[in-house]
Amino acid sequence: MNRYLKSVIGMMIGGATAGGWLLVDLLLPDPIGDYLLYILMAVVNMAIGWQVARFFGKPRNIEKNNARIKGKGLKPNSN
């Protein structure tokens, strides 16, 4: 996945998230709703950040995958 596509996906996710938070803000009662919304936003954004960091932190080792294929007696990229 190239950098441009990642940027577009991130923009779409950010826009949808901002729209969702705006909708929740409009639905909650005014004085207490803001405090609940900020706590909810913090928890959700921490969970999303944790999952994104976990996803991008996974090592991608192509040689290891090729070694597994060779161990089975198959050639890489063979059908």
N, C-alpha and C positions, 0 to 999 in steps of 0.2 A: 504494500500500500504506500503510495507516494505521499509526499508532504502536503501537496495541494488537496488531495482527497481527505486526508486527516483533518486539515483545517476546515474544510467545508462541513464534514461530519461534526466537528467540534462546535462550529457556528450553529448548526441546526439543533444540536443537543442543548447548547446554551440558550438559544431563543425559546425552545420549548420549556426549559426549566424556568426561565424568567417569566414566561406567560403563565405557567402553573402557579408560581409563587404569587403573582399578581392576582390571579383568580382566588387563591386561598385568602389573600389579604382582604379582598373585597367581600368575601363571604363571612369572615370572622367578625365578631363584635369589636368595636373600636378600642376601648382602653385595654382590655385584657388580651384581645386577639393579637395585638402587635407583639407582646411578650411571648405568647405561645408560638407565633409564627417565627420569631427569631430563634427560639430554641429548636423548633422543628427544622428550620433551615440549616442550623449548625450541625445537627445530628445527621441529616440526609447528606449534606455536603462532605462531612467526614467519612461517611460510609462510601460514597461515590469515589472520593479521593483515595481511600484505602484500596478499593477494588481496582482502580486504574493503575495505581502503583504496583499492585500485585501482578496485574496483567503485563505491564511493561517490564517488570523485574524478572520475569521468567527467562532463563537462558535459552537461546535458540542455537543449537549446535547441529549443523548439517552433517558434519563428518560422523558424529555419533549415530545419526539415523542411517547413513550409508553403511556404517559398520554392522548395524543390525541386519540390513538387507543382505550384505555379503555373507554374514554368518549363516544365513538360511540357504545359501547357494544360489541366490537370485542376483541378476545384474541390476544395477540402479537404472531406473527409467525404462524397464522392460515390461511388456504387457503379457 
